[in-house]
Amino acid sequence: MNIKFGIAARLASFIIIAGLVIAFVASEIFYKQTYNAEVSNAKTAIGELVKTISPTASIAAFVSDEELLKEAINGLARSKNVKSIAYKDEKINYKVNEAGFDENLAITFDVQHPFITTEKLGEISITPDYRKIESDAELISSVNSFVLYLLAILVTIASIVICYFLVTRPLVRTSKVLYEMEIGTKERVDTPLSHSATEIGTLVRGANRLLDNVENQFRQERKLREEIEALEQRFRMIFESAKSAIVLIDTSGKLVLYNDAFVTLLESLGLYINQENTEYSDLLIELFEEPKQLLEFVSESLRRDEIAIGEYKLKGLFTSKSFWVQLFVSAVTTEQNEKYYQVTLSDISKRKQDLEQLEKQADFDALTQVLNRNGGEKKIELEIVRNRSFAIVLIDLNGFKQVNDTYGHDAGDAVLIEVARRLSENIRHDDRVIRWGGDEFVLLLQINKVRKEMVIKAMDKVRDAITKNIDVGSNYTGVSIGLSAGVAFYPESADTLDNLVKEADQAMYRAKELKLTAPDKYLFFSEN
């Protein structure tokens, strides 16, 4: 503890200065009072001397005894405060030390008749020795002032010593102990001796009470800090080990915080993070295949003070693999009113693939890999909703039952697979092949104004491909099958799925009735 001008030095300086000032003022006042008192006493003493010789001088003047009068006057002149004396009446005129007589400074006393007090016989004029009087007064005053100064110094020293032992030293020791004390420990300040009932004792007890409160507060803060550190460690462990990518970005798109899962996700997309590319556009939208739709959805959700949740596809730079994530976006505002966005990206690619597989299994025929009836109906319903013109061709394979009965179900499956392949290869890419069930297929054909001619041309090409021999296995010769087909148009024949199928089915059965007698008439159109 480095204190250049402590309380002890300041208190001592204050006492010394105060003592000197008081001594100076008191000595000056005492000096003047003493001086005036000594001068006044000297004059009074002269008056008393005059009263002493007045009876003798009065008798001498009455009887005109000059010798007696001179003797009385000379006795008065021997006083140390008398410089010169002059006596004067009708007969006698006598002066002592006439050279020092000063009529202006002389003090005159009347000599009264010894028997008639109202009658004046003469007068005595005394010139006091003012220089001697003043000199003596100055000497006495100076001595008294010196004694007062000395007394003031002694009182000052005594005050300093008393203040040091009673006040300064206990305070200095207490402050030193407090300064060197380690806050938050069990150390306390001992109450100085003889100060248990004084203000210093009260101060020490107050300091100890404050130290108790500080220690308790330190203990609580230490416990709270440990809890916060443990909680922070748990959160950091959860954050860093999370399988989902978690990102904290500011409103300008700069990455503030992110975990390892986010780095892994970016690397899988052919991106990377370093100190030079930590800035992205709003909500990392450039990572998604549909950024505009994403931004509109997230902005609207945040505007309603909701958490934006959705499933979106990411775009990779150097890979054709599909990446799907479930996106969570929430706005975070700090106590300093700084706004951030917390973005969580959970990889749902496998789930999407599983769903797609399930959808494929639900909508595609496992044997032929073309749309099954369920998937075909969905496709036809979608075309109806879009209000597009199209035709459906319901095809029934002629001779398929004989193949199954003769060569077995494996051969029948081979025929169905080959028919589906040939159908797919002989239609346009916008058209669809649907296995309707058993040996029935449906073609969904996109058409324009020349409806009938387009269908006839397409079906002639299909029939030529289907009627060619089909290899059903190395142990068998090739088989040949035919087909009967019925056509219905949307919206001319019907405007609903069920009615379209019904119309095509009726047309197809008319063709089947002629499959033996007129096999070339394999295609019939709806009568509506």
C-alpha positions as CSV (number, residue, x, y, z in Angstrom):
1,M,0.0,0.0,0.0
2,N,1.7,3.2,-1.2
3,I,0.2,6.3,0.4
4,K,2.4,9.4,-0.1
5,F,0.4,11.7,2.2
6,G,-1.6,9.6,4.6
7,I,-4.1,10.5,7.2
8,A,-1.4,10.6,10.0
9,A,0.6,13.2,8.1
10,R,-2.4,15.2,7.1
11,L,-3.8,15.2,10.6
12,A,-0.5,16.2,12.1
13,S,-0.1,18.9,9.5
14,F,-3.5,20.2,10.2
15,I,-3.0,20.2,14.0
16,I,0.4,22.0,13.6
17,I,-1.0,24.6,11.3
18,A,-4.1,25.1,13.5
19,G,-1.9,25.3,16.6
20,L,0.4,27.9,15.1
21,V,-2.4,30.0,13.8
22,I,-4.2,29.9,17.2
23,A,-0.9,30.6,19.0
24,F,-0.1,33.5,16.7
25,V,-3.5,35.1,17.1
26,A,-3.6,34.5,20.8
27,S,-0.1,35.8,21.4
28,E,-0.8,38.9,19.4
29,I,-3.9,39.6,21.4
30,F,-2.2,38.6,24.7
31,Y,0.8,40.8,23.8
32,K,-1.4,43.9,23.2
33,Q,-3.4,43.3,26.3
34,T,-0.3,42.7,28.5
35,Y,1.4,45.8,27.0
36,N,-1.6,48.0,27.7
37,A,-2.0,46.6,31.1
38,E,1.6,47.2,32.1
39,V,1.5,50.8,30.8
40,S,-1.7,51.3,32.7
41,N,-0.2,49.7,35.8
42,A,2.8,52.0,35.7
43,K,0.6,55.1,35.5
44,T,-1.5,53.7,38.4
45,A,1.6,53.1,40.4
46,I,2.7,56.7,39.9
47,G,-0.7,57.8,41.1
48,E,-0.4,55.6,44.2
49,L,3.0,57.0,45.0
50,V,1.6,60.5,44.7
51,K,-1.2,59.5,47.2
52,T,1.5,58.2,49.5
53,I,3.5,61.4,49.7
54,S,0.4,63.7,49.4
55,P,-0.1,64.1,53.2
56,T,3.6,64.9,53.8
57,A,3.6,67.3,50.8
58,S,0.4,68.9,52.1
59,I,1.9,69.5,55.7
60,A,5.2,70.8,54.2
61,A,3.3,73.2,51.9
62,F,1.1,74.3,54.7
63,V,4.0,75.1,57.1
64,S,6.2,76.2,54.1
65,D,8.8,73.6,55.1
66,E,10.8,73.5,51.9
67,E,13.2,70.8,53.1
68,L,10.5,68.5,54.0
69,L,8.8,69.2,50.7
70,K,12.0,68.5,48.8
71,E,12.5,65.3,50.7
72,A,9.0,64.1,49.8
73,I,9.5,65.1,46.1
74,N,12.9,63.4,45.9
75,G,11.4,60.2,47.4
76,L,8.8,60.3,44.7
77,A,11.5,60.9,42.0
78,R,13.3,57.8,43.0
79,S,10.5,55.7,41.4
80,K,11.8,53.9,38.3
81,N,8.9,55.0,36.2
82,V,9.3,58.7,37.0
83,K,11.5,60.7,34.7
84,S,11.1,64.2,36.3
85,I,9.1,66.0,38.9
86,A,8.2,69.7,39.4
87,Y,6.5,71.2,42.5
88,K,5.0,74.7,42.4
89,D,3.1,76.8,44.9
90,E,3.0,80.5,45.9
91,K,6.4,80.2,47.7
92,I,8.2,77.1,46.5
93,N,9.1,76.2,43.0
94,Y,11.2,72.9,43.0
95,K,12.1,70.6,40.1
96,V,13.9,67.3,40.0
97,N,15.7,66.3,36.7
98,E,14.5,69.5,35.1
99,A,16.0,68.5,31.8
100,G,13.6,65.6,31.4
101,F,10.5,67.6,32.3
102,D,8.0,67.8,29.5
103,E,4.9,69.9,30.4
104,N,2.9,68.2,27.5
105,L,3.6,64.7,28.9
106,A,3.4,65.6,32.6
107,I,0.7,64.4,34.9
108,T,-0.4,67.0,37.4
109,F,-1.6,66.2,40.9
110,D,-3.1,68.9,43.3
111,V,-1.7,69.3,46.8
112,Q,-4.7,70.0,49.1
113,H,-4.8,72.0,52.4
114,P,-4.3,69.5,55.2
115,F,-7.3,70.8,57.0
116,I,-9.4,72.4,54.3
117,T,-9.7,69.8,51.6
118,T,-11.3,72.2,49.1
119,E,-8.4,74.5,49.2
120,K,-5.4,73.9,46.9
121,L,-1.9,74.7,48.2
122,G,0.2,73.7,45.2
123,E,0.6,71.1,42.5
124,I,3.0,68.3,41.6
125,S,3.7,67.7,37.9
126,I,5.2,64.3,37.1
127,T,6.7,63.4,33.7
128,P,6.6,59.6,33.6
129,D,9.5,57.7,32.0
130,Y,7.4,56.4,29.1
131,R,10.4,54.8,27.4
132,K,11.2,52.8,30.5
133,I,7.5,51.9,31.0
134,E,7.0,50.8,27.4
135,S,10.3,48.9,27.4
136,D,9.3,47.0,30.5
137,A,5.8,46.4,29.1
138,E,7.3,45.1,25.8
139,L,9.6,42.8,27.7
140,I,6.9,41.4,29.9
141,S,4.5,41.0,26.8
142,S,7.3,39.3,24.8
143,V,8.0,36.9,27.6
144,N,4.3,36.1,28.0
145,S,3.9,35.6,24.2
146,F,6.9,33.3,24.1
147,V,5.4,31.3,27.0
148,L,2.1,31.1,25.1
149,Y,3.9,30.0,21.9
150,L,5.7,27.3,23.9
151,L,2.5,26.2,25.5
152,A,0.8,26.1,22.1
153,I,3.6,23.9,20.8
154,L,3.4,21.6,23.7
155,V,-0.4,21.3,23.3
156,T,0.1,20.7,19.6
157,I,2.6,18.0,20.2
158,A,0.4,16.4,22.8
159,S,-2.6,16.6,20.5
160,I,-0.6,15.0,17.7
161,V,0.6,12.2,20.0
162,I,-2.9,11.7,21.5
163,C,-4.5,11.7,18.0
164,Y,-1.9,9.3,16.7
165,F,-2.4,6.7,19.4
166,L,-6.1,7.1,19.8
167,V,-7.2,7.7,16.2
168,T,-4.5,7.7,13.5
169,R,-2.6,4.5,14.4
170,P,-5.8,2.3,14.8
171,L,-7.1,3.7,11.5
172,V,-3.8,3.1,9.7
173,R,-3.5,-0.4,11.0
174,T,-7.1,-1.1,10.1
175,S,-6.7,0.3,6.6
176,K,-3.5,-1.7,6.1
177,V,-5.2,-5.0,7.2
178,L,-8.1,-4.2,4.9
179,Y,-5.8,-3.5,2.0
180,E,-3.7,-6.6,2.4
181,M,-6.8,-8.8,3.1
182,E,-7.9,-11.2,0.3
183,I,-11.5,-10.5,-0.4
184,G,-13.9,-13.4,-0.2
185,T,-11.9,-15.3,2.5
186,K,-12.6,-15.8,6.2
187,E,-10.1,-13.1,7.2
188,R,-11.5,-10.3,9.3
189,V,-10.3,-7.1,11.0
190,D,-9.6,-7.2,14.7
191,T,-11.1,-4.4,16.7
192,P,-8.3,-2.2,18.1
193,L,-7.8,-2.2,21.8
194,S,-9.8,0.4,23.8
195,H,-11.9,1.1,20.7
196,S,-14.7,-1.5,21.2
197,A,-17.1,1.2,22.2
198,T,-15.8,4.0,19.9
199,E,-16.5,5.1,16.3
200,I,-13.4,3.2,15.2
201,G,-14.8,0.0,16.7
202,T,-18.1,0.6,15.0
203,L,-16.2,1.2,11.7
204,V,-14.3,-2.1,12.1
205,R,-17.5,-4.0,12.9
206,G,-19.2,-2.4,9.9
207,A,-16.2,-3.4,7.7
208,N,-16.4,-7.0,9.0
209,R,-20.1,-7.1,8.3
210,L,-19.5,-5.8,4.8
211,L,-16.8,-8.5,4.3
212,D,-19.3,-11.1,5.4
213,N,-21.7,-9.9,2.8
214,V,-19.0,-9.8,0.2
215,E,-17.9,-13.3,1.1
216,N,-21.5,-14.5,0.8
217,Q,-22.0,-12.7,-2.5
218,F,-18.7,-14.2,-3.8
219,R,-19.8,-17.6,-2.7
220,Q,-23.1,-17.2,-4.5
221,E,-21.5,-15.7,-7.6
222,R,-18.9,-18.5,-7.6
223,K,-21.6,-21.1,-7.4
224,L,-23.7,-19.4,-10.0
225,R,-20.6,-19.1,-12.3
226,E,-19.9,-22.8,-11.9
227,E,-23.5,-23.6,-12.7
228,I,-23.3,-21.3,-15.7
229,E,-20.0,-22.8,-16.9
230,A,-21.4,-26.3,-16.4
231,L,-24.6,-25.3,-18.3
232,E,-22.5,-23.6,-21.0
233,Q,-20.4,-26.7,-21.3
234,R,-23.5,-28.9,-21.7
235,F,-24.9,-26.5,-24.3
236,R,-21.6,-26.4,-26.2
237,M,-21.4,-30.2,-26.1
238,I,-24.9,-30.4,-27.5
239,F,-24.2,-27.7,-30.0
240,E,-20.9,-29.1,-31.2
241,S,-22.0,-32.8,-31.2
242,A,-25.4,-32.1,-32.8
243,K,-26.1,-34.1,-35.9
244,S,-28.1,-31.1,-37.3
245,A,-26.3,-28.1,-38.7
246,I,-26.8,-25.1,-36.4
247,V,-25.9,-21.6,-37.6
248,L,-26.2,-18.1,-36.0
249,I,-26.1,-15.4,-38.6
250,D,-26.6,-11.6,-38.4
251,T,-29.0,-9.6,-40.5
252,S,-26.3,-9.0,-43.1
253,G,-25.8,-12.7,-43.7
254,K,-22.5,-13.1,-41.9
255,L,-21.9,-16.3,-40.0
256,V,-21.5,-15.5,-36.3
257,L,-21.5,-19.1,-35.0
258,Y,-21.8,-22.5,-36.5
259,N,-21.1,-26.2,-35.5
260,D,-19.2,-29.0,-37.2
261,A,-22.3,-30.5,-38.7
262,F,-22.8,-27.3,-40.8
263,V,-19.2,-27.5,-42.1
264,T,-19.8,-31.2,-43.0
265,L,-23.1,-30.2,-44.8
266,L,-21.3,-27.5,-46.8
267,E,-18.5,-29.9,-47.7
268,S,-21.0,-32.4,-49.0
269,L,-22.4,-29.7,-51.2
270,G,-18.9,-28.8,-52.5
271,L,-18.6,-25.7,-50.4
272,Y,-16.2,-24.8,-47.6
273,I,-15.8,-22.2,-44.9
274,N,-12.7,-20.1,-44.1
275,Q,-12.0,-16.6,-42.8
276,E,-12.6,-15.2,-46.3
277,N,-16.1,-16.6,-47.1
278,T,-18.1,-16.3,-43.9
279,E,-20.6,-14.0,-45.6
280,Y,-23.8,-15.4,-47.2
281,S,-27.0,-13.8,-48.4
282,D,-30.1,-13.6,-46.2
283,L,-30.7,-16.9,-44.4
284,L,-28.2,-18.8,-46.6
285,I,-30.8,-18.9,-49.4
286,E,-28.1,-19.4,-52.1
287,L,-27.7,-23.0,-50.7
288,F,-31.3,-23.9,-51.7
289,E,-32.7,-24.8,-55.1
290,E,-35.8,-22.6,-54.6
291,P,-34.4,-19.5,-52.8
292,K,-37.2,-17.1,-53.7
293,Q,-39.9,-19.4,-52.4
294,L,-37.8,-20.1,-49.2
295,L,-37.2,-16.4,-48.5
296,E,-40.9,-15.5,-49.0
297,F,-42.0,-18.2,-46.6
298,V,-39.4,-17.5,-43.9
299,S,-40.0,-13.7,-44.1
300,E,-43.7,-14.2,-43.7
301,S,-43.3,-16.5,-40.7
302,L,-40.9,-14.2,-39.0
303,R,-43.1,-11.2,-39.7
304,R,-45.9,-13.1,-37.8
305,D,-43.4,-13.8,-35.0
306,E,-43.4,-17.5,-35.7
307,I,-40.7,-20.1,-36.2
308,A,-40.3,-20.9,-39.9
309,I,-40.4,-24.7,-40.4
310,G,-40.2,-26.3,-43.8
311,E,-38.5,-29.0,-46.0
312,Y,-36.3,-27.8,-48.8
313,K,-33.9,-29.2,-51.3
314,L,-30.3,-28.1,-51.3
315,K,-28.2,-27.7,-54.4
316,G,-24.8,-29.2,-54.7
317,L,-22.0,-27.9,-56.9
318,F,-20.1,-31.1,-57.8
319,T,-22.6,-33.9,-57.0
320,S,-25.9,-35.1,-58.5
321,K,-27.0,-36.5,-55.1
322,S,-30.2,-34.9,-53.7
323,F,-29.8,-33.2,-50.3
324,W,-33.0,-32.5,-48.4
325,V,-33.1,-30.6,-45.1
326,Q,-35.8,-29.7,-42.6
327,L,-35.3,-26.0,-42.0
328,F,-36.0,-24.2,-38.7
329,V,-35.5,-20.4,-38.6
330,S,-36.1,-18.2,-35.6
331,A,-35.3,-14.6,-34.9
332,V,-33.1,-13.9,-31.8
333,T,-32.7,-10.4,-30.2
334,T,-30.0,-9.7,-27.6
335,E,-30.2,-7.4,-24.6
336,Q,-28.3,-4.9,-26.7
337,N,-31.1,-5.0,-29.3
338,E,-28.9,-6.8,-31.8
339,K,-30.9,-9.1,-34.1
340,Y,-29.7,-12.5,-35.3
341,Y,-31.2,-15.5,-37.0
342,Q,-30.8,-19.0,-35.6
343,V,-30.9,-21.5,-38.5
344,T,-31.1,-25.3,-38.0
345,L,-30.7,-27.7,-40.9
346,S,-31.6,-31.3,-40.2
347,D,-30.6,-33.8,-43.0
348,I,-33.7,-35.6,-44.1
349,S,-32.3,-36.9,-47.4
350,K,-32.6,-40.6,-46.3
351,R,-36.2,-40.0,-45.2
352,K,-37.0,-38.3,-48.5
353,Q,-35.4,-41.2,-50.4
354,D,-37.4,-43.7,-48.3
355,L,-40.6,-41.7,-49.0
356,E,-39.8,-41.5,-52.6
357,Q,-39.2,-45.3,-52.6
358,L,-42.5,-45.8,-50.8
359,E,-44.3,-43.5,-53.3
360,K,-42.7,-45.4,-56.1
361,Q,-43.8,-48.7,-54.7
362,A,-47.3,-47.3,-54.3
363,D,-47.4,-45.8,-57.8
364,F,-45.2,-48.2,-59.9
365,D,-45.7,-51.8,-60.9
366,A,-43.0,-53.8,-59.3
367,L,-42.8,-56.2,-62.3
368,T,-42.8,-53.9,-65.3
369,Q,-41.5,-50.7,-63.6
370,V,-44.2,-48.6,-65.2
371,L,-47.0,-46.8,-63.4
372,N,-49.5,-49.1,-61.7
373,R,-53.2,-48.4,-61.6
374,N,-52.9,-46.3,-58.5
375,G,-50.2,-44.1,-60.0
376,G,-51.9,-44.0,-63.3
377,E,-55.2,-42.7,-61.8
378,K,-53.2,-40.0,-60.0
379,K,-51.6,-39.0,-63.3
380,I,-54.9,-38.9,-65.2
381,E,-56.6,-37.0,-62.4
382,L,-53.8,-34.4,-62.5
383,E,-54.3,-34.0,-66.3
384,I,-58.0,-33.4,-65.7
385,V,-57.2,-30.8,-63.0
386,R,-54.9,-29.1,-65.5
387,N,-57.7,-29.3,-68.0
388,R,-55.5,-30.6,-70.8
389,S,-56.7,-32.5,-73.8
390,F,-55.6,-36.1,-73.8
391,A,-56.6,-39.6,-74.8
392,I,-56.5,-42.8,-72.8
393,V,-56.1,-46.1,-74.7
394,L,-57.1,-49.2,-72.8
395,I,-55.1,-52.2,-74.2
396,D,-55.9,-55.9,-73.6
397,L,-53.3,-58.5,-74.7
398,N,-54.7,-61.2,-76.9
399,G,-53.1,-64.7,-76.4
400,F,-51.5,-63.9,-73.0
401,K,-53.6,-66.5,-71.2
402,Q,-52.3,-69.2,-73.5
403,V,-48.7,-68.1,-72.9
404,N,-49.3,-68.4,-69.1
405,D,-51.0,-71.8,-69.4
406,T,-48.5,-73.2,-71.9
407,Y,-45.2,-71.8,-70.7
408,G,-45.9,-70.9,-67.1
409,H,-46.1,-67.7,-65.1
410,D,-42.4,-66.9,-65.5
411,A,-42.9,-66.8,-69.2
412,G,-46.1,-64.7,-68.7
413,D,-44.1,-62.3,-66.5
414,A,-41.4,-62.0,-69.2
415,V,-44.1,-61.2,-71.8
416,L,-45.5,-58.4,-69.5
417,I,-42.1,-56.9,-68.9
418,E,-41.3,-56.9,-72.6
419,V,-44.6,-55.5,-73.6
420,A,-44.2,-52.7,-71.0
421,R,-40.7,-52.0,-72.4
422,R,-41.9,-51.9,-76.0
423,L,-44.8,-49.6,-75.1
424,S,-42.5,-47.2,-73.4
425,E,-40.1,-47.1,-76.3
426,N,-42.8,-46.4,-78.9
427,I,-44.6,-43.4,-77.3
428,R,-43.5,-39.9,-76.8
429,H,-41.7,-38.8,-73.6
430,D,-44.7,-36.8,-72.5
431,D,-47.0,-39.9,-72.8
432,R,-47.3,-42.5,-70.0
433,V,-47.6,-46.3,-69.9
434,I,-49.8,-47.7,-67.1
435,R,-50.2,-51.3,-66.2
436,W,-53.9,-51.3,-65.4
437,G,-54.0,-54.9,-64.0
438,G,-53.4,-58.4,-65.2
439,D,-52.7,-58.2,-69.0
440,E,-54.3,-54.8,-69.4
441,F,-52.3,-51.6,-70.1
442,V,-53.4,-48.0,-70.5
443,L,-51.6,-45.4,-72.6
444,L,-52.0,-41.8,-71.6
445,L,-51.5,-39.8,-74.8
446,Q,-51.1,-36.0,-75.0
447,I,-53.0,-34.9,-78.1
448,N,-53.8,-31.8,-80.1
449,K,-56.7,-30.9,-82.4
450,V,-56.0,-33.8,-84.8
451,R,-57.1,-36.3,-82.2
452,K,-58.1,-39.5,-84.1
453,E,-55.3,-39.4,-86.6
454,M,-52.7,-39.0,-83.9
455,V,-54.0,-41.9,-81.9
456,I,-54.2,-44.2,-85.0
457,K,-50.7,-43.3,-86.0
458,A,-49.4,-43.9,-82.5
459,M,-51.3,-47.2,-82.0
460,D,-50.2,-48.6,-85.4
461,K,-46.6,-48.1,-84.2
462,V,-47.4,-49.7,-80.9
463,R,-49.2,-52.7,-82.5
464,D,-46.3,-53.3,-84.8
465,A,-43.9,-53.4,-81.8
466,I,-46.1,-55.6,-79.7
467,T,-46.9,-58.3,-82.3
468,K,-43.3,-59.1,-82.9
469,N,-42.1,-62.4,-81.3
470,I,-41.2,-62.2,-77.6
471,D,-38.4,-64.3,-76.2
472,V,-39.6,-66.0,-73.0
473,G,-36.6,-68.1,-72.2
474,S,-33.8,-70.3,-73.7
475,N,-35.9,-73.5,-73.5
476,Y,-38.8,-72.0,-75.4
477,T,-39.3,-70.6,-78.9
478,G,-40.6,-67.0,-79.2
479,V,-44.2,-66.3,-78.6
480,S,-46.5,-63.9,-80.4
481,I,-49.4,-62.0,-79.0
482,G,-51.9,-59.5,-80.2
483,L,-53.9,-56.6,-78.7
484,S,-57.3,-55.1,-78.6
485,A,-57.6,-51.4,-77.7
486,G,-60.3,-48.9,-77.0
487,V,-59.9,-45.1,-77.0
488,A,-61.6,-42.3,-75.0
489,F,-60.9,-38.6,-75.3
490,Y,-60.9,-35.9,-72.6
491,P,-63.1,-33.9,-72.4
492,E,-65.1,-35.0,-75.5
493,S,-65.8,-38.6,-74.4
494,A,-66.1,-37.9,-70.7
495,D,-64.8,-35.4,-68.1
496,T,-64.2,-37.7,-65.2
497,L,-61.8,-40.6,-64.7
498,D,-64.4,-43.3,-64.1
499,N,-66.4,-42.3,-67.2
500,L,-63.3,-42.1,-69.3
501,V,-62.2,-45.6,-68.3
502,K,-65.8,-46.9,-68.9
503,E,-65.9,-45.4,-72.4
504,A,-62.5,-46.8,-73.3
505,D,-63.4,-50.2,-71.8
506,Q,-66.6,-50.4,-73.9
507,A,-64.6,-49.5,-77.1
508,M,-61.9,-52.1,-76.2
509,Y,-64.5,-54.9,-75.8
510,R,-65.9,-54.1,-79.3
511,A,-62.4,-54.7,-80.6
512,K,-62.0,-57.9,-78.7
513,E,-65.2,-59.3,-80.2
514,L,-63.4,-59.1,-83.6
515,K,-60.0,-60.3,-82.6
516,L,-60.5,-63.7,-84.3
517,T,-62.6,-62.7,-87.3
518,A,-61.0,-59.3,-88.0
519,P,-57.7,-59.0,-86.1
520,D,-56.7,-55.9,-88.0
521,K,-59.6,-54.1,-86.4
522,Y,-57.9,-53.9,-83.1
523,L,-58.7,-50.3,-82.3
524,F,-62.0,-48.8,-81.6
525,F,-63.0,-45.3,-80.4
526,S,-65.5,-44.2,-77.8
527,E,-68.9,-43.7,-79.4
528,N,-69.3,-40.4,-77.5
